């Protein structure tokens, strides 16, 4: 018989509550079950400064009234973040979320070149602020996650004290990379594993099943 495990106060490590009507629908469903969640910041406009972060958190708390729910806020990575800004926001956020520009939903304001933002990585490393990454290139859709692994390895080597989380990994190669760098972590999102290319184009075209990286 398989052993049964009961999670009495689970934490969702990666959730998109979005905003507006979608947030009003999704947030109560989430807060009813989870004690907290890591909130993704790629809404419109992005949660890329302290004012927007605090306002978004307030909207989430309003939608989760009646539940014991903690939103762990993420800041949308900006290339022009300053040391003073990071210091002022450190106590209000879990970390900073990097999106490659145009790689996923509402990521047009993301990072275009990793080497152009290394000064921000250095500041985050010095202040102990974690970096969470949507790891995906602009290559062939089935290879994008694997192609991004060398970027993770590069950042991990160059900034060994920077805590880096590879978001929603789906490949064995990504799991193996965790053994190579002590400052690398990873999350796994179930629907990224459950929904495959066959669910999208097998039998009948089901575009609503498309979830990047696939």
C-alpha positions in Angstrom: 0.0 0.0 0.0 1.3 3.5 -0.9 2.0 5.7 2.1 -0.5 8.6 2.4 0.8 12.1 3.1 -1.4 14.9 4.2 -0.3 18.5 3.7 -2.1 20.5 6.3 -0.7 23.9 5.4 0.6 23.7 1.8 2.4 26.5 0.0 2.0 27.1 -3.7 5.5 28.0 -4.9 4.4 29.4 -8.3 1.1 30.9 -9.0 -0.4 33.4 -11.5 -3.3 35.3 -9.8 -3.3 37.8 -12.6 -5.4 40.9 -11.9 -8.9 42.3 -12.2 -11.8 39.7 -12.6 -9.3 36.8 -13.0 -7.7 37.6 -9.7 -11.0 38.0 -8.0 -11.9 34.5 -9.2 -8.6 32.7 -8.6 -7.5 34.2 -5.3 -10.3 32.9 -3.1 -10.0 29.4 -4.6 -6.2 29.5 -3.9 -6.4 31.0 -0.4 -9.1 28.5 0.7 -6.6 25.6 0.2 -3.1 27.1 0.5 -1.6 28.9 3.4 0.4 31.1 1.1 1.7 31.4 -2.5 4.7 32.9 -4.4 3.0 35.5 -6.6 4.2 35.9 -10.1 4.6 39.6 -11.1 4.0 39.5 -14.9 0.7 41.4 -15.0 0.0 44.6 -16.9 1.6 46.9 -15.9 4.3 44.6 -14.4 5.0 44.6 -10.7 8.4 46.3 -11.1 8.6 48.9 -8.2 7.7 49.2 -4.6 4.5 51.1 -5.1 3.1 48.5 -7.6 4.2 45.6 -5.4 2.4 47.0 -2.3 -0.7 47.9 -4.2 -0.9 44.4 -5.8 -0.4 42.7 -2.4 -3.2 44.8 -1.0 -5.5 43.8 -3.8 -4.6 40.1 -3.2 -5.3 40.4 0.5 -8.6 42.0 -0.2 -9.6 39.0 -2.4 -8.4 36.5 0.1 -10.3 37.9 3.1 -11.6 35.2 5.5 -8.6 32.9 4.8 -5.3 32.7 6.5 -3.2 33.4 3.4 0.2 35.0 2.9 1.1 36.3 -0.6 4.9 36.1 -1.1 5.5 38.9 -3.5 7.9 38.9 -6.4 9.4 41.9 -8.2 9.5 41.9 -12.0 13.2 42.2 -12.9 14.3 45.6 -14.3 17.6 46.2 -16.0 17.8 49.6 -14.2 17.2 48.4 -10.7 19.5 50.3 -8.2 21.1 49.2 -5.0 18.9 51.7 -3.0 15.7 50.4 -4.7 16.6 46.8 -3.9 17.4 47.6 -0.3 14.1 49.5 0.2 12.1 46.5 -1.3 14.0 43.7 0.3 11.6 43.3 3.3 8.5 43.4 1.1 9.3 40.7 -1.4 10.6 37.1 -1.6 12.8 37.8 -4.5 13.1 39.1 -8.1 11.7 37.3 -11.1 13.6 37.4 -14.4 11.7 36.9 -17.6 13.6 36.8 -21.0 11.9 39.5 -23.0 9.0 38.1 -25.0 9.4 34.5 -23.9 6.1 34.1 -22.1 2.9 36.0 -21.1 3.4 39.7 -20.4 7.2 39.5 -20.6 7.8 42.1 -23.2 9.6 44.3 -20.6 11.9 41.4 -19.6 15.6 41.0 -20.0 17.0 41.1 -23.6 20.6 40.0 -22.7 21.9 38.4 -19.6 25.3 40.1 -19.8 23.6 43.5 -19.6 22.1 42.8 -16.2 25.1 41.3 -14.3 25.4 44.4 -12.2 21.9 43.7 -10.8 22.9 40.1 -10.1 25.9 41.4 -8.1 23.7 43.7 -6.1 21.2 41.0 -5.4 24.0 38.6 -4.4 25.4 41.2 -1.9 22.0 41.9 -0.4 21.0 38.2 -0.2 18.0 38.7 -2.5 17.0 35.5 -4.4 16.7 35.4 -8.2 13.8 33.4 -9.7 14.0 32.7 -13.4 11.6 31.8 -16.2 14.3 29.7 -18.0 13.4 29.7 -21.7 15.2 30.8 -24.9 13.6 31.9 -28.2 14.6 28.7 -30.0 12.4 25.7 -31.1 9.6 25.4 -28.6 10.6 21.8 -27.5 14.2 22.8 -26.9 13.8 26.1 -25.1 14.2 24.9 -21.6 17.2 22.7 -22.3 18.9 25.5 -24.3 18.5 27.9 -21.3 20.4 25.5 -18.9 23.8 27.0 -20.0 22.5 30.4 -18.9 21.7 29.0 -15.4 25.1 27.4 -15.2 26.8 30.7 -16.3 25.0 32.8 -13.7 25.5 30.2 -10.9 29.3 30.0 -11.6 29.8 33.8 -11.9 27.7 34.6 -8.8 28.2 31.7 -6.4 26.4 33.3 -3.5 23.4 34.3 -5.5 20.4 32.0 -4.7 18.9 31.0 -8.0 15.6 29.2 -8.5 14.9 27.5 -11.9 11.2 27.9 -12.2 8.9 25.0 -13.3 11.6 22.7 -14.6 10.4 19.7 -16.7 13.6 17.9 -18.0 16.0 15.4 -16.5 18.9 17.7 -17.7 17.5 20.5 -15.5 17.4 18.1 -12.5 20.9 17.0 -13.1 22.1 20.6 -13.1 21.1 21.0 -9.5 23.9 18.6 -8.5 26.5 20.8 -10.2 25.8 24.1 -8.4 25.1 24.6 -4.7 23.3 27.9 -5.3 20.8 26.5 -7.7 17.3 25.5 -6.6 14.2 24.5 -8.6 10.4 24.3 -8.5 8.2 21.8 -10.3 4.7 22.9 -11.5 2.4 19.9 -12.0 0.6 21.1 -15.1 3.9 21.6 -16.9 4.5 17.9 -16.4 0.9 16.7 -17.0 0.3 18.6 -20.2 2.5 17.4 -23.1 2.7 18.3 -26.8 0.3 15.4 -27.4 -2.3 17.2 -25.3 -2.0 20.3 -27.5 -1.9 18.8 -31.0 -2.7 15.1 -30.6 -6.1 13.9 -31.8 -7.6 17.4 -31.8 -6.1 20.8 -31.6 -6.5 22.0 -28.0 -4.6 25.4 -27.8 -5.8 26.1 -24.3 -3.6 23.3 -23.1 -0.5 25.1 -24.3 1.8 26.0 -21.4 5.3 27.3 -21.9 7.8 25.7 -21.7 6.0 22.6 -23.0 
